[in-house]
């Protein structure tokens, strides 16, 4: 559970930092009136959807950190041998990174009111997302053809399960992205459209980061890294 | 002490919110069934939770009948008994308590208490309810599936949960159970995002965090915890589903069953326990923190006195929330863990008692020299304090490894957690329903039926669970279908068991009175008016009762003060609503 506890420590630090700015030491029973509400008078500066996505990503991060914790704990048993990583995963990683880059472009172009460029980038990003999923399925096929079946070994089981869970999250992201594309199809990109695209981009960057961690984990580098940390500590 | 800092911004105008953002229902279906209004969703959540809770109540009757009168009812065989236990536990903890506190009270109270028109993501909020309903239906379906529901115990420990010796282990029971939990977690996450972001972004002008009623603080902190803890349940369920359906070996060690070697091997049942309790212990506080918050508000309102140590109460809620994530392994003392880990977890467990005790002191000090009105909500709140202290004290016993090991498998544990996590939060739920029912329906609940309900429930619960501590101390094991001829259990223990069973039947019957009262009072209750308890918080200041869609009229309320201005010296009345500006009603010394 070390990974999960480390993740919790990060969350706790963020929560503590936020709470420390909320005047928790004030004496509300002595204060009457308005002077103590320090929020700006006009609309909130950060749209709720952004905060909502942030909280959601924290939940997703908790989910994957728990999977990773389970992975490390199960790894300690003797019947574990690592799954070889199909080459195509490198290509998939590159495709996912490209999708992230395209969404970033879509956001920047939309902010500069170059609507057509933004729309093109969005559709291209959708295509890369689909390509990534196809690539993941191909990787699974390659593994099963080579005889690494789901139930043969815990390493295989974890690989299929966690990469499948990541794929489901990408699939959900693709639905949201498709919705944004449909909504921004006509008319100029307004503030709302830019917000939607920004949210998609944030989600994509995050899922890319999760995938990089997972890829490192499956390839065994994360293991070396943990080993290094352990040696440094002792 | 005399330093009252008056705001300079009294001239600030109200926040006018453009109407376009609010979703408008167009038909009966979208208004009452597929509604996106948090108040309707709250009632839907609460009704579903109470309905499934009644199923769990009947299951507990059946269990008690077997324990009190072993063999008298032929249809309760050992398999069925374990299925009843499992479903009773799971329903009560997750589908009733969690759903009712967060989905029910959270949805109703957060927007109203914070002066918002609705939750920030109403559509996700609606989906949250429908996923919850689906989860409940899947759960209920397992009663009718071949082989019946799972009988693995509410903790669903592998490997037994998926083996053929356990009811539902090789049938549909365990699959439906795990699927239902997965659906519940997904649905809850959608609702939880709403509760958190509404608290962060939906507060009206003047409603700083330190002016939020403690109810909102409790629900908010519990939701944050739930969002972080439920993924552990999700992960555990997904992995067990893989083990059961696809033949993987995450949790399954090598097993010989009926002389046959199963294809599993090498898995770690302890891994499941870690994941499960990483969710399971915060879950206790996910239920307790909203209860703490609600009870603080009930006591303050009905004792006409400001809550003692508001700041301390807020800090305690936050500290309990943080600490509860590092105590999970105290449920695993008997799993063969390293004694040093046991020492660590025993220490953290006992430390949690400190902020919890602070809260109890503050409740008692709020009552001290208060103008106590023994209304129904107050009766339930007082009963909660007593019960919670009782259950908490036996928790200190069990938190110590050396005491826990001999008691772990006895009825003492059953008595402990039913007191602290069963009876105590449910008393708060009752109190809260009696308190807010007038706002939800516009009518009061019937007082006579309420008194009957309270006294039978309160006294009856003690008659059920107090003797159970004794049974545990003399060594009567929990989880057993029947005792048979056991030398160390005296005959008097059997008589006691019969007594407990009869009390359980009576207490259960009292809940039917309560349900009848809920339905009867919708039409026949006394008209309540907008603010029957003369309370300060925002939900009692709505222009209409019950509040309409959008909660407030044209303008959102503005908050000028904290929510506990009761019996302020020199004030015209013994409460000052949060929306009342100015300082005229304050005495110069303002000693609140």
Contacts between the chains, C-beta under 8 A, distances in Angstrom:
chain1	res1	chain2	res2	distance
A	1	B	274	5.8
A	1	B	278	6.7
A	4	B	232	7.8
A	4	B	278	7.0
A	5	B	326	7.6
A	8	B	228	7.0
A	8	B	325	5.8
A	11	B	228	6.7
A	12	B	322	6.1
A	15	B	224	7.4
A	19	B	318	6.8
A	22	B	208	7.6
A	22	B	209	4.6
A	22	B	210	7.1
A	23	B	208	6.9
A	23	B	209	7.5
A	23	B	210	5.9
A	24	B	209	7.6
A	24	B	210	6.8
A	24	B	311	7.1
A	24	B	314	6.7
A	24	B	315	6.9
A	25	B	311	7.2
A	26	B	208	8.0
A	26	B	210	5.3
A	26	B	311	8.0
A	27	B	311	7.2
A	28	B	208	7.5
A	28	B	210	4.5
A	28	B	211	5.4
A	28	B	310	6.5
A	28	B	311	7.9
A	28	B	561	7.9
A	28	B	562	3.9
A	29	B	306	6.4
A	29	B	310	6.8
A	29	B	562	5.6
A	29	B	564	7.0
A	29	B	565	7.8
A	29	B	592	5.2
A	30	B	3	6.3
A	30	B	4	5.3
A	30	B	5	6.4
A	30	B	590	7.1
A	30	B	592	7.9
A	31	B	4	7.6
A	31	B	5	5.4
A	31	B	7	7.3
A	31	B	561	7.6
A	31	B	562	7.4
A	32	B	4	6.7
A	32	B	5	8.0
A	32	B	6	5.7
A	32	B	7	6.5
A	32	B	560	5.9
A	32	B	561	5.0
A	32	B	582	7.7
A	32	B	583	5.6
A	32	B	586	7.1
A	33	B	5	7.9
A	33	B	6	5.1
A	33	B	7	2.0
A	33	B	8	7.1
A	33	B	9	6.4
A	33	B	10	5.8
A	33	B	560	5.9
A	33	B	581	7.5
A	33	B	583	7.9
A	34	B	7	4.1
A	34	B	8	7.6
A	34	B	9	3.5
A	34	B	10	6.7
A	34	B	12	5.3
A	34	B	205	7.5
A	34	B	206	5.6
A	34	B	558	7.9
A	34	B	560	7.2
A	35	B	5	7.0
A	35	B	6	7.8
A	35	B	7	3.8
A	35	B	8	5.5
A	35	B	9	5.8
A	36	B	5	7.9
A	36	B	7	6.8
A	36	B	208	5.7
A	37	B	205	6.5
A	37	B	206	5.2
A	37	B	207	7.4
A	37	B	208	5.3
A	38	B	208	7.8
A	41	B	12	7.1
A	41	B	205	7.7
A	44	B	201	5.5
A	46	B	201	7.5
A	48	B	120	4.3
A	48	B	121	7.5
A	48	B	197	5.3
A	48	B	200	7.8
A	48	B	201	4.3
A	48	B	202	7.3
A	49	B	121	7.8
A	51	B	197	5.1
A	51	B	200	5.6
A	51	B	201	5.9
A	52	B	120	6.9
A	52	B	121	6.2
A	52	B	193	5.3
A	52	B	197	4.7
A	55	B	193	5.6
A	55	B	196	5.4
A	55	B	197	6.4
A	55	B	227	6.9
A	56	B	189	7.5
A	56	B	193	5.8
A	58	B	227	7.3
A	58	B	228	7.5
A	59	B	189	5.8
A	59	B	192	7.9
A	59	B	193	7.9
A	59	B	227	5.1
A	59	B	228	7.3
A	59	B	231	6.3
A	62	B	227	7.6
A	62	B	228	5.1
A	62	B	231	4.5
A	62	B	232	7.9
A	63	B	231	4.1
A	63	B	234	6.5
A	63	B	235	6.6
A	66	B	231	5.6
A	66	B	232	5.3
A	66	B	235	4.5
A	66	B	275	6.7
A	66	B	278	7.5
A	67	B	235	5.8
A	70	B	235	6.4
A	70	B	239	6.8
A	70	B	250	7.2
A	70	B	271	6.1
A	70	B	275	6.5
A	73	B	268	6.8
A	73	B	271	5.1
A	73	B	274	7.2
A	74	B	250	6.4
A	74	B	267	7.4
A	74	B	268	6.2
A	74	B	271	6.1
A	77	B	266	5.0
A	77	B	267	7.8
A	77	B	268	6.5
A	78	B	266	7.1
A	79	B	249	7.8
A	79	B	265	6.2
A	79	B	266	3.6
A	80	B	266	7.7
A	150	B	242	8.0
A	150	B	246	5.8
A	150	B	247	7.7
A	150	B	248	6.3
A	151	B	246	6.1
A	151	B	247	4.1
A	151	B	248	5.0
A	151	B	249	7.2
A	151	B	263	7.1
A	154	B	248	7.3
A	154	B	249	6.1
A	154	B	250	6.7
A	154	B	266	6.7
A	154	B	267	7.3
A	157	B	242	6.5
A	157	B	248	4.0
A	157	B	249	7.2
A	157	B	250	6.5
A	161	B	238	7.0
A	161	B	239	7.2
A	161	B	242	6.0
A	161	B	248	7.8
A	165	B	238	7.5
